[in-house]
Amino acid sequence: MIRFLFFATAVTVLFSCNNNNIIHPGRKKIIETVYASGKIMADSEYTVYALNAGTVIEKMVNEGDHITANQVIYRINNSAPAAKLEAANQAYSKAKQDLSPSSRILADAKIALQNAELKFGNDSLQYARLKALWAENVGTKSALDNAELQCRTSLNQKLSTRERYFSTVNDLTLSLKNAESQVASAQNDYNNYTIRAERSGTVFQMLKEKGEAVKANDALALVGKSTDRIIRLAVDQQDINRVKPGQYVLLKTDATGDKIYEARVIRVYHTMNESDQTFRVEAIFTGNTQQSFIHTSIEANIIISEKQNALVVPSQVILSGDSLKVKLDGKVKTIPVKTGIRTLNEVEVLDGVDEKSAIIIPPAK
C-alpha cells in the first residue's frame, strides 16, 4: 500500500553540501504517519433486506424521512402467507376447542371412563356378595367364578378406558402445542412480508418502487443517523500495530478534492480482512468540519508521532542496521546511529551525528 503525506507543509530541509556526495543533517518538524484508504459511512448505518420474494405493494416512507424503530418501510405481496396464517389459526382454534371443558372428544372419553367405573363398581359388588354367600354355603361355585371373571374383566376395561382418556388428553395437548407452533411460524412468515426498520434513523436510499419484484435478500433501503458520520478505514497489516484509538487523522475525499479534514481514531478492529490483508479502523470527524456525503472514497494519513525541531537526514543515506557513512578527520567511517521517526523520504536521527557531521551519500543502486 502506497504511503504518502498529502498534507506535508512546504518546509524544505536545506541539507548543506560541501561537494556533490556529502550532506549535513538539518532540523525541521517531522511527522510519522500510516496511510489508509476507505469511505465515509453514516453512523449506525444499516441496510434493510427483503426476507422473502414477492412484489412491492406499498412504499411507506421516502428518502430523507426520519423513521423510528419498527416503523413499516415496505409492504410486499402476501396472499400465500396470509392464507397459510389463516389455516394455522383455524387449526389452532379447533385444537383449543378440543381441549376445552366443552370439548365433545373429551366429553365422550370422560363418559366412557365413568361407564367403565360404574360397571366395575357393580361387578365388584356382585362378586363380593356371591363370595359372602359362598362362604355360608349358599349359591353355586360356577356363579361365583363367573362373577369373579366379570369383576376382573370390568377392572381391565376400567383401566384401559382410563388410559385412553389420559392418552386422549395428552394427544390433544400435543396437538394444541403443535398448532401454536404452526401459528407462530405462519405469523413470522406473514410478518416477513412487512419490512420494518431495525432502529431509528434517516432514510438515505429507497431501492425499490411500488410494483417492482424483489427476491429474498435483495437490498431495499439504506438507513443511518442523519448527521453523524463514521470514517471506515483499511490499514495494511504491516502498520496496524502502530494504530491506536485517539490518534489524529488527516484525510481528503473524492467528493471535495484537495480539502483536508481532521478526524480521530475511535476504534481498531483485530480481525484481518483476508481478501486484501488489511484491518478495519474507524474514526470520527473532529471540530466543526464534517463531510455530509456518505460512501465517498477517501485517502487518509493517521498521525503516529510528530516532533518539532527534529534532526533529520534523507532516508536514502541510512544504511542497513541503522548506520551512516561519514567523513571524519579526512577518513570515511561507518558509524551506528539511533533513529526515531521515519517518513517516506526522511529519518530522524536521535544519536550518533549532529548538524556538523559530514554524511556521505551512498551511490544510487
N, C-alpha and C positions, 0 to 999 in steps of 0.2 A: 504494500500500500504506500503510495507516494506521501511523503511528509513535507510540509512547507509552512512558511509563516506569511500568510497573505496580508497580515496586519502589521508587518515589520515597519518600524519607523525609518525615516530617511536619514538616519545617522550612519555614517560610514566610518569604520575604523581605519585610520591612516597609519598603516604599518610602514614605519620609516625604513628606508633601504640605503645601504652603503654601496651595494652593487646589485646586479640582476638576480642573484640567488641567495641573498641574505635579507632577513626582515627582523624587526624588533616587535615584541608584544605591545599591544595597545589596550587602553581601558575604555569600557563602554557598558551600557546596560545590556544584559543578556537574558534571554527568556528561553526556557526549555519547554517544548510542547509535544503533545501527542496528536496526530492527525486523526480525524474521524469524519465519516460521512453518514448521512441518514435523511430523515424527513421530519417535518413538524406535524404533530398529531393534536387533535382536540383532547383535552383532559377527560378521562373516563370515557373515551371513545369506544363504541362497540357497534357491531353490525348485526342487524336483525335478519334472521334467515327464515325461509319457508320450511315448515316441518313436514308438509305433505304436498303432493302435486295437485294442481287444480287451476282455476281461473279467478282472477281478481274480480270480485263483485262490488266491493266498496273500498274506496281510498279515504280514510277517515281524517288524515292530517295533511298538511302541506309543508314544503321546505321552509325553514325559518321559524316554524311553530315551536313553542316550548311545550313539552309534554311531561307528564308525571308517570311514576312507576305504575305499571299495569294498565296504562291507557291503551285503548284499541287503536292500532295503526292501519291495519288492513283487515278485510274480511274476504276469505276465499270460499268458493262454492262448496257446499257441504251437504248435498242431498243424500249421498250414500251414508256418511257417518250419522246424519240425523235419523235416518231410518234404522240404522243399527242401534242407536241410542234408544229410540222408541221401543224397539223389540226387546232390548235388555230391560228397560223399565217395566214393560208388561210382564216379562218373566219374573222379575223381582216382586212385583205386586202379587202374582199368583203364588210364588214361594212363601211370601209373607202371610198371605191368607191361609195357605195350607198349614201353617204353624200357629195360627191364631186360636183363641178359645172357641171361635165359631167354625173352625175347620171341620168339614164333613169327613175328611180322611181320618183325622184324629178321633172324631166322634164315633165313627164306625169301629175303629180299633179299640176304643175305650169300652164300647158296648159289648164287643166280642169278649174282652177281658172280664167284664162284670158278669156276663152269662157263664163263662167258664168257672169263675169263682163261686157263683151261686150253685152251679151243678155239682162242683166238688164239695161244697158245703152240705148239700142234700145227700150226696152219695156217701160222704163220710159219716153223717148221722145215721143213715140206714145201716151202714156196716157196723157201727158201734152198737146200734140197737140189736141187730141179729147176733152179734158176738156176745152181748149180755144174756140174751135168751138162750143161746147155745150153752153158756156156762151153767144154766139152770136146766139143761137137757130139754129145752124147748126149741122146736124148729128142726130144720134138716141141715146136714153138712153141706149139701150142694148149694142150698140157698145162701149159706154163709160164704162159701167160696165165690159164688157169683157176685155177691155184694162187695167182697174184698177186691175182686178183679175190677169191678166197676169203679170202686173208690180210687184204685191205683191209676186206672185209665183217665179218670176225671182230673186227678192230680197232674198227670203228664200233660193233659190238654190245657190245664190252667197255666202251668209253667211255660208251655210252648206259646200260648196266647200272650202271656206277659212279655216273653222275649220278643214276639212280633211287634207288640205295642211299642216297647222301648227302641227296637230297631227302626220302626217307622218314624218315631220322634227324632232319632239320630239322623236318619236319611233326609228328613225334611229340614232339619237344622243345617246339614251339609249343603242341601240344595239352596237354602237361603243364603248361606255364605258364598256359594259359587255365583248366585245371581247378583249379590252385592259386588263381587269382584268383576263380573261382566259389565255391570252398570258403571263402575269406576273406570274400567278400561274403555268402554264406549264413550263415556263422558270426556275422558282425556283425549281420545281421538277427535271427538267433536270440537273440543276446545282448541285443538291444534290448528283448526281452520280459522280461528280468530287470532290474529297476530297482535300481540301486546308488547308494550315497552318493558324492558327489563328493569330500567331505573330512569329517573328523571333526567332531562337534558333538552338540548335543542336539536331539531331535525335538520341535518345538513344536506341529506340527499334522500329523495324518494325514487327508488329504482324501477318501480313497476307502475303502470297505469291501469285504470279500470278496463277490464276486458282482456288483459294480457294473460297468457298462460304462464304458469310457474311450475317448476319442478322442485322436488324435495331438495333442501339445502341451497336453493337459489337465494342470493342476497336480495333483500327487499328494501332496507333503509339503513342509513348511517346516522348515528345519534351520538352526541357528546356534549360537554359543557360549552356554552356559547362563547365565553371569553377566554377561559384559561387554556393554555397550550402546554403540551409536553414535547420536548425535543428528544426524539429517539435516535440514538447514535449507534454506529457499529465501529468497534475498536479492534484492531488487529490483536491476535493472541500474544504477539511478542511485546505488546505495550500495555496490556490490560492490568498487569500487576502494579503499574505506576499510577493508575487512575483511582481516585478516591472521592467519596462524597464531599462536597464543599469546595472543590476546585472550580476555578473560573473558566469559562468557555467563551471564545470569540468565534462568531460564525457569520456566514453570509448565505443568502438564499438565491435560488434561480429566479424567484419572482421579483426580487428587489435589486438585483445587480450587485454592485460593489458596496452597498451599505452594510456596515458592520453592526451586529447585535451582540449584546452581552448576555451571558447566561451563567448558571451554576449547576454543577453536577449534584443530583439528589439521590441517585440510585445506581448501583453497579450489580448486574446480574452475573451469576457464577457458572452458568451453563453455556458452553460454546455452541454456536451455530455451525454444525459440521459442514454445511454446504459451502460456506465462504470463510471458515476458520476465524470468525470474529465473535466478540462478546457484545452483548447489549448493554448500553449505558443510557440513562435518562437524565435530562437536565431541564431546568425551567428558566424562562427569561427573568432578568433582574432589572430593577429600575422601572421607568415608565415606558420604555420602548419594548413593544411586543409585536410580533408578526401576526396579522389577523388571518392570513390564509392558512389552510391546512393541506397536508400531503405534498407540499412543495419540497423539492430536494434541497439539501443543504450540504455545505462543507464547513468543517469546524476545526479549531485548534484548542485542545484542552491544555491549559497552562499548568504544567507540573511544578516548575520552580522558576524564580527570576531573581536577579541580583543587580544592584546598581554598582557602577564603577568596578566591574569585574575585569581582571587581567585576562585577555583572550588572545588566541592565535588562530590562524586559519586551520581548519580541520585536516587539510592535506599535509601539514608538516608533522602531525602526530604519527609516530611510528608504532609498530606493534609492541604491545606491552607497556603502552603509555610512556614513550621516551621521545627525546628530541636530539637532533644533531645540532650542536652549537660550535661556534668558533671561539676558543678561549686561549689567550696567550699565544695567538698565532697557530694554534693546533685545532684540529677538528675532533670533537669528542661527542660520544653518545651518552646522554645523561637521563636518568629516570625522572619523571615529573608526576606530581599528583594532580589529577584532573577533577573538574567539577561538572558544571552544566555543559551539555552538548547540544548543539543545534545542527542543522544540515550543513552549515558552512563554517561554524566556529566552535572552539572548545575553550572552556575556562580552565586556566592553569592556576592551581592553588599553591603549589610549592615547586621549587626547582629552578625557576628563572624569574627575571624581573624585566622592567621596561628597557633596560640597557643591554640585555642579553642578545647576542647576535645568533639568530636561528637560521640554519641553512635549509633552504627549500629543496626537498628531495626532487630528483628528476622525475618528470612525468612518465607514467608507465604506458 
